[in-house]
């Protein structure tokens, strides 16, 4: 069970669409219990008959992000998430199952409320060996720019 969490549904939809389209190409939609991609009403949900479940969530009202034990969370556009969203709502949902999280986006500079900036700083701290953070220009991505 995992969530893709964006500051708004539209932010989470971008990543969800990639997974949804890949699953459809693989025929997962024909074997799924639920296979919905309707970003207009915020219903983006895949549930397979083998137990995989992925749901898009918006952090606009973070109090709705409680109660579920998660195996993973993708925090997209994490530079625009509030630190409180992670600390009070998402991180506790991962604790039940020992889940993991991936944070993507642009740090958007130092700010006391910027989640990604704070996490990037944590990943650079040698006293936190279980954390890592990386930065690189997009043109180093050989998928997007195959000629390198």
Beta strands, then each sheet from edge to edge (+ up, - down):
strand 1: 2-6
strand 2: 32-38
strand 3: 43-48
strand 4: 53-58
strand 5: 72-75
strand 6: 100-103
sheet 1: 2+ 3- 4+ 1+ 5+ 6+
end
